[in-house]
Amino acid sequence: MRLNSEFQLRTQQQRVDILAHNIANISTAGFKASVVNLAEAFDAQEKSANLSLYGGIPNGAALGVGTGALYHGKRIDMSQGIVTSSNNPWDLAIDGQGFFQVKPPNGDIAYTRAGMFQLDRDGLLVNQQGYAIQPEVIIPPDSGEVQVKPNGDILAMVDGKQEVIGQIILANFTNTDGLQQISDSLFLETPESGVAITGTPGSNDMGEVKSGAIEQSNVDLTTAMTDLIQAQRAYQMDARMLQQEDEMLAKANALRR
């Protein structure tokens, strides 16, 4: 019994941590909520010879049907957040599928839905961390009014004429659940996600780009708060149960003396 209670306590702590992290990022543009995966203890035991992958179950642990749900990792909810308007033409939101491509200092290509871009001193289009969008977009200093069209074309007045001076290219994956999250809004491709499929916005199932718009976090605050309260209560109940088991074990040991 004690072993079962420990697993349940650990599961609820994982739920609390993940839900609290989601709520903390309610205002983070492009943030994607983490979803707790739970598995029945018996199912988790059957699914892998390496039981530590499923809630930290040690080899030889006697867990049966009805033991309860165990922490089975997490996945990222890639559903689109609400798109809101802004006054910055370089705030870009994707309406539909796809990711912006940016290059962190290590040279890898990272993928994000957070499209709050700006121009650096060289006219290079970068995100809030200073990572350049890929392929690079450089806006000449003498460009007139700049517009970003839904298909990703970047238009500007050059010598009195409107010209295309850049192009936003999006990326998508056959399995977005396989992406590796490296920060609250940045992801890397993995063998599980498949190789990035790139294209212009509005083509090949890619979403369109909205200029002067920001995709908000997809965390539903009401649902997250309700789930957090439930997880906290479950944690408290499991903690009390574990304490009671300790007390019963102590009494049983005392009777043997």
C-alpha positions as CSV (number, residue, x, y, z in Angstrom):
1,M,0.0,0.0,0.0
2,R,2.8,2.4,0.9
3,L,4.4,2.0,-2.5
4,N,1.1,2.7,-4.2
5,S,0.5,5.9,-2.2
6,E,4.0,7.1,-3.0
7,F,3.4,6.7,-6.7
8,Q,0.1,8.6,-6.4
9,L,1.7,11.3,-4.4
10,R,4.5,11.7,-7.1
11,T,1.9,11.8,-9.8
12,Q,-0.1,14.5,-8.2
13,Q,3.1,16.6,-7.6
14,Q,3.9,16.3,-11.3
15,R,0.4,17.5,-12.2
16,V,0.6,20.4,-9.8
17,D,4.0,21.5,-11.2
18,I,2.9,21.3,-14.8
19,L,-0.4,23.1,-14.2
20,A,1.3,25.8,-12.2
21,H,3.8,26.3,-15.1
22,N,1.0,26.6,-17.6
23,I,-0.8,29.2,-15.4
24,A,2.4,31.2,-15.0
25,N,2.6,31.5,-18.8
26,I,-0.9,32.6,-19.3
27,S,0.4,35.9,-20.7
28,T,3.4,34.5,-22.7
29,A,2.8,35.0,-26.4
30,G,2.8,31.8,-28.4
31,F,3.0,29.6,-25.3
32,K,1.7,26.1,-25.7
33,A,0.3,24.4,-22.6
34,S,1.7,21.1,-21.4
35,V,-0.8,18.3,-20.8
36,V,-0.2,15.6,-18.2
37,N,-0.3,12.0,-19.5
38,L,-1.7,9.6,-17.0
39,A,-1.7,5.8,-17.3
40,E,-3.3,3.1,-15.2
41,A,-0.7,1.5,-13.0
42,F,-1.4,-1.9,-14.4
43,D,-1.2,-0.7,-18.0
44,A,2.0,1.2,-17.3
45,Q,3.6,-1.9,-15.8
46,E,2.6,-3.9,-18.9
47,K,3.8,-1.4,-21.4
48,S,7.5,-1.4,-20.7
49,A,10.2,-3.6,-19.3
50,N,11.9,-0.4,-18.1
51,L,9.3,0.5,-15.5
52,S,11.1,3.6,-14.4
53,L,9.8,5.3,-17.6
54,Y,6.3,5.1,-16.2
55,G,6.1,7.0,-12.9
56,G,9.4,5.6,-11.5
57,I,8.0,2.1,-10.8
58,P,10.9,-0.1,-9.6
59,N,11.3,-3.6,-10.9
60,G,9.5,-6.1,-8.8
61,A,6.9,-3.7,-7.5
62,A,3.5,-5.4,-7.1
63,L,1.0,-3.1,-8.7
64,G,-2.4,-4.4,-9.8
65,V,-5.5,-3.1,-11.5
66,G,-7.1,-0.4,-9.5
67,T,-3.9,1.0,-8.1
68,G,-4.7,4.3,-9.8
69,A,-3.2,6.6,-12.4
70,L,0.5,7.2,-12.7
71,Y,2.5,10.0,-14.3
72,H,3.2,9.0,-17.8
73,G,5.1,12.0,-19.1
74,K,3.6,15.0,-20.8
75,R,2.7,16.2,-24.2
76,I,2.4,19.7,-25.7
77,D,-1.0,21.0,-26.7
78,M,-0.3,22.6,-30.1
79,S,-3.8,24.1,-30.6
80,Q,-3.9,27.7,-31.7
81,G,-4.2,30.4,-29.1
82,I,-6.5,33.5,-29.5
83,V,-5.1,36.0,-31.9
84,T,-5.3,39.6,-30.8
85,S,-4.5,42.9,-32.6
86,S,-1.5,45.1,-31.9
87,N,-0.1,48.4,-33.3
88,N,3.2,46.9,-34.4
89,P,3.3,45.7,-38.0
90,W,6.2,43.3,-37.1
91,D,3.9,41.4,-34.6
92,L,3.1,38.4,-36.7
93,A,0.6,35.7,-35.9
94,I,0.0,32.4,-37.8
95,D,-3.7,31.7,-38.5
96,G,-3.6,28.0,-39.0
97,Q,-0.8,25.4,-39.0
98,G,2.9,26.1,-39.1
99,F,5.8,27.7,-37.2
100,F,8.2,30.6,-37.7
101,Q,11.8,29.6,-38.1
102,V,14.5,31.3,-36.1
103,K,18.2,30.7,-35.5
104,P,19.5,30.7,-31.9
105,P,23.2,31.4,-31.2
106,N,24.1,27.6,-31.4
107,G,23.2,27.6,-35.1
108,D,20.3,25.2,-34.9
109,I,16.9,26.1,-36.4
110,A,14.2,26.5,-33.8
111,Y,10.5,26.7,-34.4
112,T,8.0,29.0,-32.6
113,R,4.5,30.4,-32.8
114,A,5.6,33.5,-30.9
115,G,5.8,36.1,-33.7
116,M,6.7,39.3,-31.8
117,F,9.5,40.4,-34.2
118,Q,11.5,43.6,-34.5
119,L,14.3,45.1,-36.6
120,D,17.8,45.2,-35.2
121,R,20.2,48.0,-36.0
122,D,21.2,46.3,-39.2
123,G,17.6,46.0,-40.4
124,L,17.5,42.2,-39.7
125,L,14.2,40.8,-38.6
126,V,14.6,39.2,-35.2
127,N,12.5,37.9,-32.4
128,Q,12.5,39.2,-28.8
129,Q,15.5,37.1,-28.0
130,G,17.4,38.5,-31.0
131,Y,17.2,35.3,-33.0
132,A,17.0,36.1,-36.8
133,I,14.0,34.7,-38.7
134,Q,14.9,32.1,-41.3
135,P,15.4,32.6,-44.2
136,E,16.8,35.9,-43.1
137,V,14.8,39.1,-43.8
138,I,16.7,42.4,-44.1
139,I,14.8,45.6,-44.5
140,P,16.7,48.4,-46.3
141,P,17.0,51.5,-44.1
142,D,15.5,53.7,-46.9
143,S,12.4,51.5,-47.3
144,G,9.1,53.3,-47.1
145,E,5.9,51.9,-45.5
146,V,6.3,48.2,-45.0
147,Q,3.5,45.7,-45.2
148,V,3.4,41.9,-44.5
149,K,0.8,40.2,-46.6
150,P,-1.1,37.0,-45.6
151,N,1.1,34.9,-48.0
152,G,4.2,36.1,-46.3
153,D,5.3,38.7,-48.9
154,I,7.0,41.7,-47.4
155,L,6.2,44.8,-49.4
156,A,7.8,48.3,-49.1
157,M,7.9,51.5,-51.1
158,V,11.2,51.7,-52.9
159,D,11.9,54.7,-55.2
160,G,8.2,55.4,-55.2
161,K,7.2,51.9,-56.2
162,Q,5.9,49.1,-54.1
163,E,8.2,46.1,-54.3
164,V,8.5,42.7,-52.6
165,I,11.6,43.0,-50.4
166,G,11.3,39.8,-48.4
167,Q,9.3,36.6,-47.8
168,I,8.2,34.9,-44.6
169,I,8.6,31.1,-44.9
170,L,6.8,28.8,-42.4
171,A,7.6,25.2,-41.4
172,N,5.4,22.4,-40.3
173,F,5.8,18.8,-39.2
174,T,4.0,15.5,-39.8
175,N,4.0,14.9,-36.0
176,T,4.1,18.1,-34.0
177,D,3.8,16.1,-30.8
178,G,7.3,14.8,-31.5
179,L,8.9,18.3,-31.2
180,Q,11.4,18.9,-28.4
181,Q,10.5,21.9,-26.3
182,I,13.6,23.9,-25.4
183,S,11.9,27.0,-23.8
184,D,8.4,28.2,-23.2
185,S,7.8,29.0,-26.9
186,L,10.7,27.4,-28.8
187,F,10.9,23.9,-30.2
188,L,13.4,21.7,-32.1
189,E,12.7,19.0,-34.6
190,T,13.4,15.4,-33.6
191,P,13.3,12.0,-35.4
192,E,9.8,11.7,-33.9
193,S,8.5,15.0,-35.3
194,G,10.0,14.3,-38.7
195,V,11.9,16.7,-40.9
196,A,10.5,20.2,-41.2
197,I,8.3,20.8,-44.2
198,T,8.7,24.4,-45.4
199,G,6.5,26.6,-47.6
200,T,4.9,30.0,-48.1
201,P,2.0,30.9,-45.8
202,G,-1.4,29.8,-47.2
203,S,0.2,26.9,-49.3
204,N,0.4,23.2,-48.5
205,D,-1.9,23.4,-45.5
206,M,0.2,26.2,-44.0
207,G,-1.6,28.9,-42.1
208,E,-1.7,32.5,-43.3
209,V,0.3,35.3,-41.6
210,K,-1.5,38.2,-39.9
211,S,0.5,41.4,-39.5
212,G,-0.1,43.6,-36.4
213,A,-1.4,40.5,-34.5
214,I,-0.2,38.3,-31.6
215,E,-1.1,34.7,-30.9
216,Q,-1.7,34.5,-27.2
217,S,-1.0,31.6,-24.9
218,N,-3.4,28.7,-25.5
219,V,-3.8,28.1,-21.7
220,D,-7.5,28.1,-20.6
221,L,-7.2,29.8,-17.2
222,T,-10.5,28.6,-15.9
223,T,-9.8,25.0,-16.8
224,A,-6.2,25.2,-15.6
225,M,-7.2,26.7,-12.2
226,T,-9.9,24.0,-11.7
227,D,-7.4,21.2,-12.6
228,L,-4.8,22.7,-10.3
229,I,-7.2,22.8,-7.3
230,Q,-8.2,19.2,-8.0
231,A,-4.5,18.1,-8.2
232,Q,-3.7,20.0,-5.0
233,R,-6.6,18.4,-3.1
234,A,-5.6,14.9,-4.5
235,Y,-2.0,15.6,-3.4
236,Q,-3.2,16.4,0.1
237,M,-5.3,13.3,0.3
238,D,-2.5,11.1,-0.9
239,A,-0.1,12.7,1.6
240,R,-2.6,12.0,4.5
241,M,-3.0,8.5,3.3
242,L,0.7,8.0,3.3
243,Q,1.0,9.4,6.8
244,Q,-1.7,7.1,8.0
245,E,0.1,4.1,6.5
246,D,3.3,5.1,8.2
247,E,1.4,5.3,11.5
248,M,-0.2,1.9,11.0
249,L,3.2,0.4,10.1
250,A,4.8,1.9,13.2
251,K,2.0,0.4,15.4
252,A,2.4,-3.0,13.7
253,N,6.1,-2.9,14.3
254,A,5.6,-2.0,17.9
255,L,3.3,-4.9,18.5
256,R,6.0,-7.3,17.2
257,R,8.4,-6.3,19.9
